[in-house]
Amino acid sequence: MAEWNLPDLIDHTVLRPDATKNDVLRICQEAKEFRFSVIFVPPCYVDEAVAAVAGTEILVGIPIGFPLGGHTTKIKVAEAIEAVSRGAQVLDMVINVSRLKSRDYEYVRKDIAEVVHETPGIEHKVILETCYLTQQEKQTACQLVVEAGADYVKTSTGFGAAGATAEDVRLMKEAVAGRAKVKASGGIRDWKTTLAMLEAGADRIGTSASLTIVAEWRHQRQSPS
């Protein structure tokens, strides 16, 4: 079995609609204690999150076009620019699922590419929301993400009809063929599921159950084989 330093691979996340400022500040503190490298918070809390992790190596991530992806490109770009101007260093944007399923592929590619172009030097992930896509659409989406210059393809928002699966991670890993990385997110709430995603080829894990997962991972490492 591969040996991972799990906290380095987790995007510690709080994006539920009823999350409070205290919840955001709590995950900032947890990231410091558990050494998570990235936190994801709602855009309205970017200032608080950036201030809370100042002086550390923790990166603040903000979702773009979240959670449905149907925003116009101009709005996605504006969201991205504002987030970066306030200190965000990671952006996870939702692909335009409707345009993708309408086979308007050039629109989808440009939608991603403009966000990437307007926020240089930032890590960009593109959420495919795989539960709504056919196998061919997932492969096409991965190709468009690569062409647009983003760094990662990501499975899910966590707000769709279903979340990440190991099968989708494997498909996406094969589709990007080393030209981008893969983030698994959505419904990942324990170490067993996390391990399945990592073994399928995921480079990062997005979850709000980070503490539970890390506790189970540590217990597994300490238990006799």
N, C-alpha and C positions, 0 to 999 in steps of 0.2 A: 504493500500500500504506500502511496506517495505520502510524504510528510509535509503538511501545510502549517504555516503559522496563521491560523484561522483569522484572528482579528485584523490582520493586514488585508484580508480578502473581502471584508464585509463593509458594505455601505449601510451604516446604522441609520435607521429611517423612522421619521414620524410624520406621516402625511395624511392621517385620517382627518375628516372634516371637523371633528369635535376636539382636536388637539388644542391645548392652550399654550400660552407663553411659558408657563411652568413646565409643561411637557417638553418643549423645545430646549429650555435651559437644562432640564434633567438629562436629555440625551447628549447634550454638549459635555456635561460632567461625566457621564458614563463613557463617552468616547475617550476622554482623558484617562480615566481609570483603567479601561480595558484596552486602550491603545488601538481603537478603530481608526483607520486612516481617513475615512470620509463619513460625513453626516449629511443627511438629506432632510430639509425642512421646508415648510410652505414659503412661497416667495415673500409674504408679508413679514416674515421673521428673519430675513436674511441679515439685517443689521444686528439684531440681538445675537444670532448665531456666530457671526463673524467676530463680534466683540468678545463673546464667551470663550472662543478658542484661540484668541489672539496670543501670539507667543509660542504656539505649538505648531506641529507639522500637520495638524488635522485640516482637511480641506472641507469647505462648505459647498454642498451641492444643492441645486435648485431645479425643480421640474419645469419644463416649458411645454406649453400647449396641453396642459394636464387637466383632466385625465383622458379626454376624448380625442384630441389631436385634430379636431376640425377647425381650429382657429386659422385665420388667414396668415399667409407667410409674414406679412408686415407686422402683425401682432406678435407672432412668435419671435421675430427678430427684435422687436421692441422689448419684449419680456427678457430675452437673453442679454441684450445690451444693458438694461437696467440692473439685472442681477449681477453681472460682471462688474459694473461700475460701483456696486456696493460691496464687492469683495468675494462673490462666488467664484469658484475655480473649477467647478464641475457642473455640467448641464445635461440633464436627461430629457430629451424632447420626444413627444409622442408623434409617431408617424401619422400622416393623414390617411387613416384607414379607409375612409370612403373613397378618396381619390385613387388609392391603391386598388381597391376592389372594382373601381370603374375603369381600371387599366389606363389611367392617366399618369403613366410612369414618369414622363418628363416633369410634370407638375410636382410629383413626389420628390424626385431627385433635386429639383431646384429649391423646394421648400426646405429640405435639409441643408443643401449646399449654402444657402444664403445665411442661415444661422451660423454655420461653421465659419463662413467667410467673415462675417461681421463680429465674431468673437474669437479672434486668433489667440493661440497660446492656451486655450481652455480645453479641458477634456470633454468631448462630446459623445454621448450615448444616444442611441435612437431606439425607442420602445416600439416593438412591432405589434404588440397586443395579439399574440399568436392564436389565442382562442377563437378569433374571428376569421382566421386565414386558412386557406387550403395549403397543402404541402407546396404546391407550385408558387403560390403567393408568398409564402415564407422565404423560399429561395430567391424569388424576384426581389423581395424587399431587402434581403441581405445584399444583393448585388447593387441595388440603388444606394444603400447606405455607404457601401465601399466607394462607389463612384462619386458620391457627394463629399467624401473626405472625412467622415466621422470616424471616431476611434473604436466604438463598440456597437454591436447590436444587442438589444436587451429583449427579454421575452415578454414582459407584462407590466402593467401598471399596478396590479393588485386590485383594481376596481372593475375588471372585466368579468366575463362569465366563468373564467377559469384562469389559473396561474401557470407557473412554469412546470414543464415536464422534462425529464431527462431525454426523452425522444426528441423534443424540439431543440434542446441544447445541442445534441449530436448533429441534427440537421443543420442548424445555424453554424456550428463550428466547421462543418464540411463546406457549407456554402461560402463562407468568407475566406476559407482556404489560407489563413494566416495573414490576410490583409486587414483584418480588424479582430478585436477580441469579443468575447461573449459574456454578457451579464445575465444571470438567472435571477428572477424576482417574481414574486407573487405566490403566496401560499407556502412559503418556506419557513417552517416554524419549529423544526427540530434538526438534530445533527444527522440523523439517518437520511432525511431528505436532502440536506445540504451536501452530504457525502456523495449521494447519487448524482447531484448536479456537477460537483467537482470532477467526479470520475467520468462524467459524460463530456467534459471539456470546458466547463464554465471557468472563466478567469476571475469573475467577481460574483458576489452574492448580495442581493438587496433584500433586507428584511427588517421588520420591527421587533422580531423575536430574538435579537442578537444575544442578549444575556443568557437566555435559556439554551440557545445553540452552543455558545461557548462553554457554558457549564457542563453540558453533556459531552462535548468534545474533550474537555479536560478530564472528565471522569473516565472516558473511554481510554485515554492515553495512560492514565494511572492504573487502570485495571490490568490484572495479569492476562496475558493472551492465552 
